[in-house]
Amino acid sequence: MTHHSNGQPQATGQAHGRADTTRRQLLTRVTAAVTWAAGATVATRSQAQAYPTKPIKVVVGYAPGGAVDIVARTLGQSLSASLGQPVVVENKPGAGTNIAVKSVITAEPDGYTLMLAANALAANMALYQPAPFDAERDLVPVSLVGRVPVVLATSTASNLTSFARFLEVAKAKSPVLSFASPGNGSTPHLAIELFARAAGIDLQHIPYRGGSPAITDVIGGQVPLVAVNALEVQPHVRSGKLRVLAVLSPTRTAIFPETPTIAESGFPGFEASVWYGLVAPAATPKAVVTRLHAEVQKALQTREVRERMTAVGGEVVPGSSEQFGALIRAERLRYDKLVRDAQIKPD
């Protein structure tokens, strides 16, 4: 009888001992986790407060002098003043901006390498196969900055005297109208292809290597139409060589206030703009992204940035990082369908 009574309490005591040890271990782990989390939060906060401690590089996937480059330099000057560190623009043209995007994706995700990206960021995932990157996985959106509308223009010597006349000739299909663009898969090319489908017309695309040679041939009468961003046609409209038939933006642009938008010309809801926004490598600390976003929003409210953006035919577009991410996703889906349906190949 005794060995039964002695044995049972002994087993129970061992079980209680093991349970206490397990509880102590669990408590230790929880305490360590809480301490680590608190430390990480403090570290992240201090990192954001300390940031930046050295110059910031903004990569641009185009040559100097274009709309995106001008916007990057304008924004860079404002950010440099507010962040207290130089913001340097680095131009990396080539492969439809893929070279620039890949250099940012592989950069240290510390907030010191950013990119002012444009529509190609979304379009290239559809244009190039296999896809050269996944913008939603490999990059984090910081902030949309602004947009410049795509315009459809013709020579002032052309008989296409208005957008209505252009539509009339295009629908007659005799002959099929052709349009020049800065290249296969460029934003203006894709914009006009999207519009042609919405309008139920056929247009022949003639790709050029850049907007300037395309504009030159339209002025010379070799091609009836050109699709480019508003900035590129502005001097030729002022000199009386080009006529803008329509602006493919939701609202009229400040540099062509008399020119109707596509929506006003009978296609409500349609728009196509060259948009641009700041992105960073995917693993960039959230606190740094939040700081950058706040500084960009402040910059977009300044008179200097607004005036400079208007001067290049654009407008500032403030908004959250999440809104910019949603735009990239929506544009990718829109371009993916267009590229498949029209069988568009990049240059």
C-alpha contacts under 8 A as a table, 3 or more apart, distances in Angstrom:
res1	aa1	res2	aa2	distance
1	M	4	H	5.37
1	M	5	S	6.55
2	T	5	S	5.20
2	T	6	N	6.01
3	H	6	N	5.02
3	H	7	G	5.78
4	H	7	G	5.14
4	H	8	Q	6.26
5	S	8	Q	5.68
5	S	9	P	6.84
6	N	9	P	5.95
6	N	10	Q	6.40
7	G	10	Q	5.18
7	G	11	A	6.42
8	Q	11	A	5.33
8	Q	12	T	6.34
9	P	12	T	5.06
9	P	13	G	6.05
10	Q	13	G	5.17
10	Q	14	Q	6.37
11	A	14	Q	5.12
11	A	15	A	6.30
12	T	15	A	5.06
12	T	16	H	6.19
13	G	16	H	5.07
13	G	17	G	6.10
14	Q	17	G	4.99
14	Q	18	R	6.20
15	A	18	R	5.13
15	A	19	A	6.15
16	H	19	A	5.02
16	H	20	D	6.14
17	G	20	D	5.16
17	G	21	T	6.25
18	R	21	T	5.09
18	R	22	T	6.17
19	A	22	T	5.04
19	A	23	R	6.10
20	D	23	R	5.05
20	D	24	R	6.10
21	T	24	R	5.08
21	T	25	Q	6.13
22	T	25	Q	5.08
22	T	26	L	6.05
23	R	26	L	5.05
23	R	27	L	6.00
24	R	27	L	5.06
24	R	28	T	6.06
25	Q	28	T	5.03
25	Q	29	R	6.19
26	L	29	R	5.06
26	L	30	V	6.12
27	L	30	V	5.10
27	L	31	T	6.00
28	T	31	T	5.13
28	T	32	A	6.07
29	R	32	A	5.03
29	R	33	A	6.06
30	V	33	A	5.01
30	V	34	V	6.09
31	T	34	V	5.15
31	T	35	T	6.02
32	A	35	T	5.03
32	A	36	W	5.98
33	A	36	W	5.03
33	A	37	A	6.04
34	V	37	A	5.07
34	V	38	A	6.06
35	T	38	A	5.14
35	T	39	G	6.02
36	W	39	G	4.96
36	W	40	A	5.95
37	A	40	A	4.97
37	A	41	T	6.09
38	A	41	T	5.09
38	A	42	V	6.20
39	G	42	V	5.08
39	G	43	A	5.98
40	A	43	A	4.90
40	A	44	T	5.94
41	T	44	T	5.06
41	T	45	R	6.07
42	V	45	R	5.04
42	V	46	S	6.03
43	A	46	S	5.10
43	A	47	Q	5.91
44	T	47	Q	4.95
44	T	48	A	6.19
44	T	285	P	7.50
44	T	287	A	6.46
45	R	48	A	5.17
45	R	49	Q	6.13
45	R	287	A	6.78
46	S	49	Q	4.90
46	S	50	A	5.91
47	Q	50	A	5.11
47	Q	51	Y	5.91
47	Q	287	A	7.79
47	Q	288	V	7.62
48	A	51	Y	5.05
48	A	52	P	7.88
48	A	287	A	5.47
48	A	288	V	5.20
48	A	291	R	6.88
50	A	53	T	6.61
51	Y	288	V	7.16
52	P	55	P	7.45
52	P	56	I	7.75
52	P	83	L	6.87
52	P	84	G	7.78
52	P	85	Q	6.83
52	P	111	G	7.98
52	P	112	Y	7.75
53	T	85	Q	7.17
54	K	85	Q	6.15
54	K	86	P	7.63
54	K	112	Y	7.80
55	P	85	Q	5.32
55	P	86	P	4.82
55	P	87	V	5.82
55	P	88	V	7.18
55	P	112	Y	7.01
56	I	85	Q	7.18
56	I	86	P	6.35
56	I	87	V	4.77
56	I	88	V	6.19
56	I	111	G	7.52
56	I	112	Y	4.52
56	I	113	T	6.15
56	I	114	L	7.64
57	K	87	V	5.80
57	K	88	V	4.88
57	K	89	V	5.92
57	K	90	E	6.76
57	K	112	Y	5.92
57	K	113	T	4.94
57	K	114	L	6.13
58	V	72	A	7.39
58	V	76	G	7.78
58	V	87	V	6.96
58	V	88	V	6.03
58	V	89	V	4.79
58	V	90	E	6.08
58	V	113	T	6.08
58	V	114	L	4.73
58	V	115	M	4.96
58	V	116	L	6.55
59	V	89	V	5.85
59	V	90	E	4.80
59	V	91	N	5.93
59	V	92	K	6.80
59	V	100	A	6.54
59	V	104	V	7.48
59	V	113	T	7.36
59	V	114	L	6.12
59	V	115	M	4.48
59	V	116	L	6.35
60	V	63	A	7.82
60	V	68	V	7.34
60	V	69	D	6.41
60	V	72	A	7.50
60	V	89	V	6.96
60	V	90	E	6.08
60	V	91	N	4.82
60	V	92	K	5.94
60	V	93	P	7.34
60	V	97	T	7.98
60	V	100	A	6.63
60	V	115	M	6.04
60	V	116	L	5.71
60	V	117	A	6.91
61	G	91	N	5.97
61	G	92	K	4.86
61	G	93	P	4.53
61	G	94	G	6.99
61	G	96	G	7.61
61	G	97	T	4.44
61	G	98	N	7.52
61	G	99	I	7.28
61	G	100	A	5.02
61	G	101	V	7.39
61	G	117	A	7.41
62	Y	66	G	7.27
62	Y	68	V	7.41
62	Y	69	D	6.87
62	Y	91	N	6.08
62	Y	92	K	6.24
62	Y	93	P	4.39
62	Y	94	G	7.40
62	Y	97	T	6.78
63	A	66	G	6.79
63	A	69	D	7.27
63	A	91	N	5.94
63	A	92	K	7.15
63	A	93	P	5.61
64	P	69	D	5.65
64	P	70	I	7.67
64	P	91	N	6.65
65	G	69	D	5.91
65	G	70	I	6.15
66	G	69	D	5.28
66	G	70	I	6.14
67	A	70	I	5.20
67	A	71	V	6.20
67	A	148	V	7.98
67	A	231	L	6.75
67	A	312	V	6.58
68	V	71	V	5.15
68	V	72	A	6.08
68	V	116	L	7.34
68	V	117	A	7.95
68	V	118	A	7.47
68	V	276	Y	6.96
69	D	72	A	5.06
69	D	73	R	6.27
69	D	91	N	7.85
70	I	73	R	5.27
70	I	74	T	6.15
71	V	74	T	5.03
71	V	75	L	6.01
71	V	308	R	7.84
71	V	309	M	6.73
72	A	75	L	5.21
72	A	76	G	5.84
72	A	89	V	6.89
72	A	116	L	6.32
73	R	76	G	4.85
73	R	77	Q	6.21
73	R	88	V	7.97
73	R	89	V	6.44
74	T	77	Q	5.43
74	T	78	S	6.69
74	T	305	V	6.37
74	T	308	R	7.12
75	L	78	S	5.24
75	L	79	L	6.17
75	L	296	V	7.71
75	L	299	A	6.99
75	L	305	V	6.82
76	G	79	L	5.10
76	G	80	S	5.90
76	G	87	V	5.23
76	G	88	V	6.94
76	G	89	V	7.38
77	Q	80	S	5.16
77	Q	81	A	6.46
77	Q	87	V	6.86
78	S	81	A	5.34
78	S	82	S	6.46
78	S	299	A	5.89
78	S	305	V	7.58
79	L	82	S	5.10
79	L	83	L	5.74
79	L	84	G	7.98
79	L	87	V	6.93
79	L	295	E	6.67
79	L	296	V	7.04
79	L	299	A	6.87
80	S	83	L	5.34
80	S	84	G	5.61
80	S	85	Q	5.23
80	S	86	P	5.03
80	S	87	V	5.25
81	A	84	G	5.45
81	A	85	Q	7.25
82	S	295	E	7.10
83	L	295	E	7.78
92	K	97	T	7.50
92	K	99	I	6.76
92	K	100	A	5.29
93	P	96	G	7.44
93	P	97	T	5.90
93	P	99	I	7.05
93	P	100	A	6.81
94	G	97	T	5.56
94	G	98	N	6.93
94	G	99	I	6.01
94	G	100	A	7.72
95	A	98	N	5.29
95	A	99	I	6.10
96	G	99	I	7.76
96	G	120	A	7.02
96	G	124	N	7.61
97	T	100	A	5.35
97	T	101	V	6.31
97	T	120	A	6.93
97	T	121	L	7.76
98	N	101	V	5.02
98	N	102	K	6.05
98	N	124	N	7.74
98	N	132	P	7.25
99	I	102	K	5.38
99	I	103	S	6.30
100	A	103	S	5.20
100	A	104	V	6.51
100	A	115	M	7.94
101	V	104	V	5.29
101	V	105	I	6.24
101	V	115	M	7.52
101	V	121	L	7.72
102	K	105	I	4.99
102	K	106	T	6.22
102	K	133	F	7.58
103	S	106	T	5.45
103	S	107	A	6.16
104	V	107	A	5.02
104	V	113	T	6.47
104	V	114	L	6.60
104	V	115	M	6.82
104	V	280	A	7.02
104	V	281	P	6.14
105	I	138	D	6.05
105	I	139	L	6.50
105	I	280	A	7.65
105	I	281	P	5.07
105	I	282	A	7.34
106	T	281	P	7.40
107	A	113	T	6.63
107	A	281	P	6.88
108	E	111	G	8.00
108	E	112	Y	7.82
108	E	113	T	7.32
108	E	281	P	7.50
109	P	112	Y	7.58
109	P	113	T	7.41
109	P	280	A	7.29
109	P	281	P	5.20
109	P	282	A	6.96
109	P	283	A	5.44
109	P	284	T	4.41
109	P	285	P	7.56
110	D	113	T	7.35
110	D	284	T	5.36
110	D	285	P	6.94
110	D	288	V	7.95
111	G	114	L	6.80
111	G	280	A	6.90
111	G	284	T	6.04
111	G	285	P	7.70
111	G	288	V	6.39
111	G	289	V	7.36
113	T	280	A	6.80
113	T	281	P	7.78
114	L	278	L	6.77
114	L	279	V	5.84
114	L	280	A	4.80
114	L	281	P	7.40
115	M	278	L	5.60
115	M	279	V	5.37
115	M	280	A	6.45
116	L	276	Y	6.33
116	L	277	G	5.36
116	L	278	L	4.60
116	L	279	V	6.54
117	A	120	A	7.51
117	A	121	L	6.33
117	A	276	Y	5.38
117	A	277	G	5.48
117	A	278	L	6.23
117	A	279	V	6.92
118	A	121	L	5.96
118	A	274	V	6.63
118	A	275	W	5.43
118	A	276	Y	4.28
118	A	277	G	6.56
119	N	122	A	5.57
119	N	123	A	6.21
119	N	187	T	6.50
119	N	274	V	6.23
119	N	275	W	6.06
119	N	276	Y	7.02
119	N	331	E	7.76
120	A	123	A	4.76
120	A	124	N	5.43
120	A	186	S	7.37
120	A	187	T	7.14
121	L	124	N	5.90
121	L	125	M	7.33
121	L	135	A	6.91
121	L	328	I	7.74
122	A	125	M	6.02
122	A	126	A	7.67
122	A	135	A	7.29
122	A	328	I	5.81
122	A	329	R	7.34
122	A	331	E	5.92
122	A	332	R	4.58
122	A	335	Y	7.48
123	A	126	A	5.54
123	A	127	L	6.16
123	A	185	G	7.59
123	A	331	E	7.31
123	A	332	R	5.84
123	A	335	Y	5.59
123	A	336	D	7.23
124	N	127	L	4.72
124	N	128	Y	5.64
124	N	131	A	7.26
124	N	132	P	7.63
125	M	128	Y	5.96
125	M	129	Q	7.64
125	M	131	A	4.86
125	M	132	P	6.61
125	M	133	F	6.74
125	M	134	D	6.94
125	M	332	R	7.16
125	M	336	D	7.77
126	A	129	Q	7.19
126	A	131	A	6.78
126	A	332	R	7.22
126	A	335	Y	6.58
126	A	336	D	4.90
126	A	339	V	6.57
127	L	131	A	7.74
127	L	185	G	6.93
127	L	336	D	7.71
127	L	339	V	6.55
127	L	344	I	7.11
127	L	345	K	6.15
127	L	346	P	6.07
128	Y	131	A	5.29
128	Y	132	P	6.66
128	Y	345	K	7.76
128	Y	346	P	7.08
129	Q	132	P	7.28
131	A	134	D	7.23
133	F	138	D	7.02
134	D	137	R	5.37
134	D	138	D	5.68
134	D	139	L	7.88
135	A	138	D	5.22
135	A	139	L	5.33
135	A	140	V	7.89
136	E	139	L	5.96
136	E	140	V	7.05
136	E	325	G	7.59
136	E	328	I	7.95
136	E	329	R	7.42
137	R	140	V	7.72
137	R	282	A	6.79
138	D	281	P	6.38
138	D	282	A	5.06
139	L	279	V	6.39
139	L	280	A	5.59
139	L	281	P	4.63
139	L	282	A	4.13
139	L	283	A	7.91
140	V	279	V	5.66
140	V	280	A	5.32
140	V	281	P	6.02
140	V	282	A	4.81
140	V	283	A	7.74
140	V	284	T	7.62
140	V	325	G	7.84
141	P	144	L	7.95
141	P	277	G	7.81
141	P	278	L	6.51
141	P	279	V	4.59
141	P	280	A	6.59
141	P	321	S	5.55
141	P	322	E	7.41
141	P	324	F	6.27
141	P	325	G	5.63
142	V	277	G	7.49
142	V	278	L	5.34
142	V	279	V	5.11
142	V	280	A	6.82
142	V	289	V	5.93
142	V	290	T	7.62
142	V	292	L	6.94
142	V	293	H	5.52
142	V	321	S	5.12
142	V	324	F	7.63
143	S	277	G	5.60
143	S	278	L	5.31
143	S	279	V	7.15
143	S	293	H	5.68
143	S	296	V	7.08
143	S	297	Q	7.97
143	S	318	P	7.65
143	S	319	G	6.80
143	S	320	S	6.33
143	S	321	S	5.00
143	S	324	F	6.05
144	L	275	W	7.88
144	L	276	Y	6.28
144	L	277	G	4.03
144	L	278	L	6.31
144	L	317	V	6.42
144	L	318	P	6.46
144	L	319	G	6.51
144	L	320	S	7.70
144	L	321	S	7.29
144	L	323	Q	7.99
144	L	324	F	5.35
145	V	275	W	7.80
145	V	276	Y	5.84
145	V	277	G	4.79
145	V	278	L	7.05
145	V	296	V	7.64
145	V	300	L	7.41
145	V	316	V	5.84
145	V	317	V	5.43
145	V	318	P	6.30
146	G	275	W	5.84
146	G	276	Y	5.71
146	G	277	G	6.93
146	G	309	M	7.95
146	G	314	G	6.85
146	G	315	E	5.50
146	G	316	V	4.14
146	G	317	V	4.50
146	G	318	P	7.46
147	R	273	S	6.09
147	R	274	V	5.40
147	R	275	W	4.04
147	R	276	Y	6.07
147	R	314	G	5.39
147	R	315	E	5.73
147	R	316	V	6.71
147	R	317	V	7.08
148	V	229	N	6.42
148	V	230	A	6.53
148	V	231	L	7.61
148	V	273	S	5.62
148	V	274	V	5.07
148	V	275	W	6.34
148	V	312	V	7.74
148	V	313	G	5.85
148	V	314	G	4.13
148	V	315	E	6.70
149	P	229	N	5.82
149	P	230	A	5.90
149	P	247	V	6.44
149	P	248	L	5.79
149	P	249	S	5.25
149	P	253	T	7.49
149	P	272	A	6.60
149	P	273	S	4.18
149	P	274	V	5.88
149	P	313	G	7.49
149	P	314	G	6.86
150	V	188	P	6.00
150	V	191	A	7.49
150	V	227	A	6.71
150	V	228	V	5.56
150	V	229	N	4.29
150	V	230	A	5.88
150	V	247	V	6.25
150	V	248	L	5.37
150	V	249	S	7.14
150	V	272	A	6.23
150	V	273	S	5.23
150	V	274	V	6.55
151	V	188	P	7.97
151	V	227	A	5.73
151	V	228	V	5.79
151	V	229	N	5.80
151	V	230	A	5.73
151	V	244	V	6.73
151	V	245	L	7.52
151	V	246	A	5.83
151	V	247	V	4.59
151	V	248	L	5.80
152	L	225	L	6.87
152	L	226	V	5.84
152	L	227	A	4.74
152	L	228	V	6.97
152	L	244	V	5.94
152	L	245	L	5.64
152	L	246	A	5.50
152	L	247	V	6.66
152	L	248	L	7.83
153	A	225	L	5.71
153	A	226	V	5.35
153	A	227	A	6.49
153	A	233	V	7.93
153	A	242	L	6.49
153	A	243	R	5.47
153	A	244	V	4.20
153	A	245	L	5.38
153	A	246	A	7.30
154	T	158	S	6.64
154	T	160	L	7.19
154	T	218	V	6.50
154	T	219	I	7.43
154	T	224	P	5.97
154	T	225	L	4.77
154	T	226	V	6.31
154	T	242	L	5.61
154	T	243	R	5.33
154	T	244	V	6.49
154	T	245	L	7.20
155	S	158	S	5.24
155	S	218	V	6.06
155	S	219	I	5.09
155	S	220	G	7.85
155	S	221	G	7.07
155	S	224	P	7.13
155	S	225	L	7.59
155	S	241	K	5.92
155	S	242	L	4.54
155	S	243	R	5.90
156	T	161	T	7.76
156	T	219	I	7.96
156	T	240	G	6.97
156	T	241	K	5.58
156	T	242	L	5.16
156	T	243	R	5.42
157	A	241	K	7.92
158	S	161	T	6.91
158	S	221	G	7.80
158	S	224	P	7.15
160	L	163	F	7.46
160	L	165	R	5.71
160	L	166	F	5.41
161	T	165	R	6.36
161	T	166	F	7.54
161	T	243	R	8.00
161	T	245	L	7.73
162	S	165	R	5.16
162	S	166	F	6.28
162	S	245	L	5.64
163	F	166	F	4.97
163	F	167	L	6.27
163	F	245	L	4.97
163	F	246	A	6.38
163	F	265	S	7.46
164	A	167	L	5.17
164	A	168	E	6.23
164	A	265	S	7.79
165	R	168	E	4.99
165	R	169	V	6.28
166	F	169	V	5.31
166	F	170	A	6.04
167	L	170	A	4.99
167	L	171	K	6.02
168	E	171	K	5.37
168	E	172	A	6.37
169	V	172	A	5.16
169	V	173	K	6.64
169	V	174	S	7.38
169	V	177	L	7.71
170	A	173	K	5.35
170	A	174	S	7.77
170	A	176	V	6.49
170	A	177	L	6.04
170	A	201	I	6.24
170	A	202	D	6.93
170	A	203	L	7.31
171	K	201	I	5.79
171	K	202	D	7.67
172	A	175	P	7.62
173	K	176	V	4.58
173	K	177	L	7.23
173	K	202	D	7.34
176	V	202	D	6.79
176	V	203	L	6.12
176	V	204	Q	6.80
177	L	202	D	7.64
177	L	203	L	5.33
177	L	204	Q	6.16
177	L	224	P	7.11
177	L	225	L	7.93
178	S	203	L	5.42
178	S	204	Q	4.27
178	S	205	H	5.70
178	S	206	I	6.81
178	S	223	V	6.54
178	S	224	P	6.41
178	S	225	L	6.52
179	F	203	L	6.97
179	F	204	Q	6.23
179	F	205	H	5.28
179	F	206	I	5.93
179	F	223	V	6.47
179	F	224	P	6.41
179	F	225	L	4.47
179	F	226	V	5.14
179	F	227	A	6.87
180	A	205	H	6.16
180	A	206	I	4.77
180	A	207	P	5.75
180	A	208	Y	6.79
180	A	214	A	5.57
180	A	215	I	7.76
180	A	218	V	7.68
180	A	223	V	6.77
180	A	225	L	6.12
180	A	226	V	4.55
180	A	227	A	6.24
181	S	184	N	7.65
181	S	186	S	7.44
181	S	188	P	6.24
181	S	189	H	5.63
181	S	205	H	7.49
181	S	206	I	6.59
181	S	207	P	5.27
181	S	208	Y	5.96
181	S	210	G	7.45
181	S	211	G	6.43
181	S	214	A	6.10
181	S	226	V	5.88
181	S	227	A	5.24
181	S	228	V	6.27
182	P	186	S	6.29
182	P	188	P	7.31
182	P	189	H	7.45
182	P	207	P	6.13
182	P	208	Y	5.02
182	P	209	R	5.51
182	P	210	G	4.03
182	P	211	G	4.44
182	P	212	S	7.88
182	P	214	A	6.53
182	P	227	A	7.89
182	P	228	V	6.93
183	G	186	S	5.38
183	G	189	H	6.95
183	G	206	I	7.95
183	G	207	P	4.37
183	G	208	Y	4.91
183	G	209	R	5.54
183	G	210	G	6.40
183	G	346	P	7.91
183	G	347	D	6.72
184	N	189	H	6.50
184	N	207	P	5.62
184	N	208	Y	7.91
184	N	344	I	7.27
184	N	345	K	6.54
184	N	346	P	5.08
184	N	347	D	5.40
185	G	189	H	6.02
185	G	190	L	6.05
185	G	344	I	6.83
185	G	345	K	6.75
185	G	346	P	5.24
185	G	347	D	7.43
186	S	189	H	5.22
186	S	190	L	6.29
187	T	190	L	5.21
187	T	191	A	5.96
187	T	273	S	7.83
187	T	274	V	6.59
188	P	191	A	4.94
188	P	192	I	6.24
188	P	227	A	5.34
188	P	228	V	5.33
188	P	229	N	6.99
189	H	192	I	5.47
189	H	193	E	6.29
189	H	205	H	7.59
189	H	227	A	6.85
190	L	193	E	5.05
190	L	194	L	6.12
190	L	335	Y	7.65
190	L	338	L	7.77
191	A	194	L	5.17
191	A	195	F	6.22
191	A	272	A	5.53
191	A	273	S	7.88
192	I	195	F	4.86
192	I	196	A	5.97
192	I	227	A	7.20
193	E	196	A	5.13
193	E	197	R	6.40
193	E	203	L	8.00
193	E	338	L	7.85
194	L	197	R	5.34
194	L	198	A	6.37
194	L	338	L	7.05
195	F	198	A	4.97
195	F	199	A	6.06
195	F	270	F	7.64
196	A	199	A	5.08
196	A	200	G	5.82
196	A	201	I	5.14
196	A	202	D	6.31
196	A	203	L	6.96
197	R	200	G	5.09
197	R	201	I	6.55
197	R	202	D	7.96
199	A	267	F	7.92
207	P	214	A	7.88
208	Y	211	G	7.18
208	Y	213	P	6.69
208	Y	214	A	5.75
209	R	213	P	7.16
209	R	214	A	7.82
210	G	213	P	6.34
210	G	214	A	6.84
211	G	214	A	5.20
211	G	215	I	6.15
211	G	228	V	6.33
211	G	232	E	7.04
212	S	215	I	5.19
212	S	216	T	6.19
212	S	232	E	7.54
213	P	216	T	4.97
213	P	217	D	6.36
214	A	217	D	5.44
214	A	218	V	6.48
214	A	226	V	6.71
215	I	218	V	5.14
215	I	219	I	6.18
215	I	226	V	6.42
215	I	233	V	7.62
216	T	219	I	5.22
216	T	220	G	6.16
217	D	220	G	4.88
217	D	221	G	6.15
217	D	222	Q	5.24
217	D	223	V	6.02
218	V	221	G	5.07
218	V	222	Q	5.80
218	V	223	V	4.84
218	V	224	P	5.78
218	V	225	L	6.18
218	V	226	V	6.53
219	I	222	Q	7.82
219	I	241	K	6.33
219	I	242	L	6.74
220	G	223	V	7.86
221	G	224	P	6.33
223	V	226	V	7.67
228	V	232	E	6.69
228	V	233	V	7.31
229	N	232	E	5.85
229	N	233	V	7.23
229	N	273	S	7.84
229	N	274	V	7.00
230	A	233	V	5.63
230	A	234	Q	6.21
230	A	312	V	7.66
230	A	313	G	5.65
230	A	314	G	7.94
231	L	234	Q	5.43
231	L	312	V	5.15
231	L	313	G	5.30
232	E	235	P	7.25
233	V	236	H	5.37
233	V	237	V	6.14
233	V	242	L	7.37
234	Q	237	V	5.23
234	Q	238	R	6.29
234	Q	255	I	7.55
235	P	238	R	5.07
235	P	239	S	6.23
236	H	239	S	5.04
236	H	240	G	6.27
236	H	241	K	5.36
236	H	242	L	5.51
237	V	240	G	5.15
237	V	241	K	5.86
237	V	242	L	4.72
237	V	243	R	6.01
237	V	244	V	7.43
238	R	241	K	7.73
239	S	242	L	7.85
240	G	243	R	7.57
244	V	247	V	7.53
244	V	259	T	6.96
245	L	259	T	7.04
245	L	260	P	7.87
246	A	259	T	6.20
246	A	260	P	5.78
246	A	261	T	5.50
246	A	262	I	5.90
246	A	265	S	7.95
247	V	252	R	7.02
247	V	253	T	7.55
247	V	259	T	6.80
247	V	260	P	6.39
247	V	261	T	4.58
247	V	262	I	5.98
248	L	261	T	5.78
248	L	262	I	5.30
248	L	263	A	7.88
248	L	270	F	7.47
248	L	271	E	5.08
248	L	272	A	5.22
248	L	273	S	6.59
249	S	252	R	6.86
249	S	253	T	7.77
249	S	261	T	6.15
249	S	262	I	7.05
249	S	263	A	7.96
249	S	270	F	7.79
249	S	271	E	4.82
249	S	272	A	5.81
249	S	273	S	5.98
250	P	261	T	6.73
250	P	262	I	7.74
250	P	263	A	6.69
250	P	269	G	7.44
250	P	270	F	7.39
250	P	271	E	5.75
251	T	261	T	6.45
252	R	256	F	7.18
252	R	257	P	5.81
252	R	258	E	7.94
252	R	259	T	7.04
252	R	260	P	6.50
252	R	261	T	5.88
253	T	256	F	5.47
253	T	257	P	5.63
253	T	313	G	6.63
253	T	314	G	7.15
254	A	257	P	5.23
254	A	310	T	6.65
254	A	313	G	6.67
254	A	314	G	7.83
255	I	310	T	7.41
255	I	311	A	7.43
255	I	313	G	5.65
256	F	259	T	5.56
257	P	260	P	7.81
260	P	264	E	5.92
260	P	265	S	6.61
261	T	264	E	5.16
261	T	265	S	6.30
262	I	265	S	4.94
262	I	266	G	6.70
262	I	267	F	5.69
262	I	268	P	7.19
262	I	270	F	6.78
262	I	271	E	7.16
263	A	266	G	5.63
263	A	267	F	4.42
263	A	268	P	3.96
263	A	269	G	6.16
263	A	270	F	6.10
263	A	271	E	7.57
264	E	267	F	6.80
264	E	268	P	6.74
265	S	268	P	7.98
267	F	270	F	5.90
277	G	324	F	7.63
280	A	284	T	6.68
281	P	284	T	5.77
284	T	288	V	7.02
284	T	289	V	6.90
285	P	288	V	5.37
285	P	289	V	6.45
286	K	289	V	5.02
286	K	290	T	6.06
287	A	290	T	5.04
287	A	291	R	6.20
288	V	291	R	5.04
288	V	292	L	6.16
289	V	292	L	5.11
289	V	293	H	6.04
290	T	293	H	5.10
290	T	294	A	6.23
291	R	294	A	5.22
291	R	295	E	6.32
292	L	295	E	5.14
292	L	296	V	6.16
293	H	296	V	5.15
293	H	297	Q	6.24
293	H	320	S	7.71
293	H	321	S	7.15
294	A	297	Q	5.18
294	A	298	K	6.36
295	E	298	K	5.09
295	E	299	A	6.19
296	V	299	A	4.97
296	V	300	L	6.21
297	Q	300	L	5.19
297	Q	301	Q	6.69
297	Q	318	P	6.16
297	Q	319	G	7.67
298	K	301	Q	5.35
298	K	302	T	6.94
299	A	302	T	5.43
299	A	305	V	6.68
300	L	305	V	6.04
300	L	306	R	6.50
300	L	316	V	6.36
300	L	317	V	7.88
300	L	318	P	6.87
301	Q	305	V	7.44
301	Q	306	R	7.07
302	T	305	V	5.61
302	T	306	R	6.36
303	R	306	R	5.18
303	R	307	E	5.96
304	E	307	E	5.31
304	E	308	R	6.13
305	V	308	R	5.17
305	V	309	M	6.10
306	R	309	M	5.19
306	R	310	T	6.17
306	R	315	E	7.10
306	R	316	V	6.50
307	E	310	T	5.11
307	E	311	A	6.11
308	R	311	A	5.02
308	R	312	V	6.66
309	M	312	V	5.40
309	M	313	G	6.62
309	M	314	G	5.19
309	M	315	E	5.72
309	M	316	V	6.80
310	T	313	G	5.03
310	T	314	G	4.95
310	T	315	E	5.70
311	A	314	G	7.23
319	G	323	Q	6.31
319	G	324	F	7.21
320	S	323	Q	5.19
320	S	324	F	6.54
321	S	324	F	5.15
321	S	325	G	6.23
322	E	325	G	4.99
322	E	326	A	6.19
323	Q	326	A	5.04
323	Q	327	L	6.28
324	F	327	L	5.05
324	F	328	I	6.38
325	G	328	I	5.22
325	G	329	R	6.33
326	A	329	R	5.11
326	A	330	A	6.10
327	L	330	A	5.09
327	L	331	E	6.00
328	I	331	E	5.22
328	I	332	R	6.11
329	R	332	R	5.17
329	R	333	L	6.44
330	A	333	L	5.28
330	A	334	R	6.27
331	E	334	R	4.99
331	E	335	Y	6.04
332	R	335	Y	5.27
332	R	336	D	5.90
333	L	336	D	5.05
333	L	337	K	6.42
334	R	337	K	5.55
334	R	338	L	6.43
335	Y	338	L	5.00
335	Y	339	V	5.90
336	D	339	V	5.35
336	D	340	R	6.27
337	K	340	R	5.27
337	K	341	D	6.05
338	L	341	D	5.14
338	L	342	A	5.83
338	L	343	Q	7.82
338	L	344	I	7.93
339	V	342	A	5.39
339	V	343	Q	5.32
339	V	344	I	4.98
339	V	345	K	7.66
340	R	343	Q	5.04
340	R	344	I	7.08
